[in-house]
Structure formats: C-alpha cells, structure tokens
Amino acid sequence: MRPDSFTLRVATYNLNGAGPDGEDDSRLTQQISLLKTLKVDLLGLQGATWGEHRKQRVQDVARELGMTSWNIAPSPFYGHNIVVLVRENDRLSVTRKRSLFGPPWVHAHADIELEVPCHPSRLHFMVGHAPSASPTMRLAEAEMMNAFRHLPVIYAAAFSAPALGDDPDTTGVDAATVARHLDYRPAKELDAAGLVDIGAAHDDRPTVGHHALDPLSYRSDRIHTNLPPGWVTRYEVVQEAQPLSNNRPVCADITIGGRPRVFS
C-alpha cells in the first residue's frame, strides 16, 4: 500500500435475529467467529434483535471483534436493530454518529462520520435495512439516499430486493413472493443517486436464496459507494459451508486515495 493511501475493509451482515435475550446464543457466537476471520474496519449489522440488554450485547460483540467504536440504531419494528462497529486506529477515527428514525426508514438508518487520511473531507459510512414486506417503503428509502449524494458515502445494507442485472430463477417460488421482491426500482434509484453497486463488477453471487424456506436467489446484501470505482481493491460474497443466516455477508476493500485498478 502506498504511503498516501489507506485501505478500509468494509462488511455488512444481516444476522436475522441471532442471539435474542433469554435464548440460545450459539448461532450468534458462530456468526461472531465468522466475522473475526474477515478482519474488518467498518461493519454494519442488521437484524440485531438483542432486546433491552442490547447496549451490553453490542459492547460484548465489539470487544470480541476488536472494535473500538459502536453505535446502535434501534428499530421500532420488532427490535430489528442496526449496529455499526468501527475499528479505530491512528489513521481512522469516528468524528460523529447519527441515527435516523421514522418515515421513510422502517427500521432505522445509521450514519457514521469518519476521518481518514488521503481524503479531503470526512467519509460517511451508512448502514440500512430495507423492509422485506413493503416494496413501497423500500423504494422510499432508496429515494431518500438522494439527499446524501453530495457526501462521500459508503452505503452497506440488506436491501430485500435485487440488484440491477439480477435475474433469479423463480421456478417453484410462489407468485406473491416474486411480485413483492423482484422490484428493481430501489436499485435504479441508488444508481441514479451515483451510489454504485460494487458487487456488480466484482462478485455477483447471490446473498439470499440458500434457505429452503426462502428460495429466491438474488443479491439482497450489497455495498454501494460514490467513491472512485478504481479504489475498490477486493470484494466477495462470503460463502460459509453451513450458512448461519438467511443472508450471506459481503466484504470489500476500499483503498482511499489509491490508484485506479481494473478488478480481474
């Protein structure tokens, strides 16, 4: 890495409710073990249904992952909270934390402001969780991202809808599920706002559809950014042998200030 560049490893993972209070924590423990292997600097979690003890739970998770800063964006919708974790060091620091609630956000929207070298202004790491049940609200959340188009943004979310270019096999999937989920309007809105889908060029494997009760395969979990595309130096959909959630994690390396690179 050049001295005038700095690489951030970013990941997002929908836990799908692992580790609720008073219940078996074994799945959450396995998910944390998986996340440890990724060694990320910025992590967005969805579906953190950790109940009234969520503050203690997120502190425990942060400690296990070696993260120094955390933020909870509480969801009013059945406690499907958003959690953001940051591994600060002498080249990465959190300067401000914000959480947005209420319409159009069904769960919440987290915005973490970061100071990093090699960039003239502060970066914004945003984490979202679009509702699976409402195409209308998914579209509204995507439209609202236009409000941030003037900021340097890394946006990680569980979108509950396909990416542009996804063409899932609908054989055997009930018509209501297909109609509710195969809606490309949110992805078009994000693209129009200048938030480029990193995975489209680098790893277009689906993140959902591997569960028998949720067989529609598409890239629900994605990282979008308006930073230069050539700064993306690595991206993958994490392929666990035994998936621990209905959603697979995705992970990207973004080299701030790096030379443009053609991904092979």
Secondary structure, DSSP 8 states (H G I E B T S, - for coil): --TT-EEEEEEEEE--S-S-TTS--HHHHHHHHHHHHH--SEEEEEEE--GGGHHHHHHHHHHHHT-SEEEEE--TTTT-EEEEEE--BTTBEEEEEEEE-STT-SS-EEEEEEE-TT-SS-EEEEEEE--SS-HHHHHHHHHHGGGGTTS-EEEEEE-SS--TT-----TT--HHHHHHH---HHHHHHHHTT-EETHHHH----SB--BTTB---B--EEEEE-S-GGGEEEEEE---SS-SSSS--EEEEEEET-------
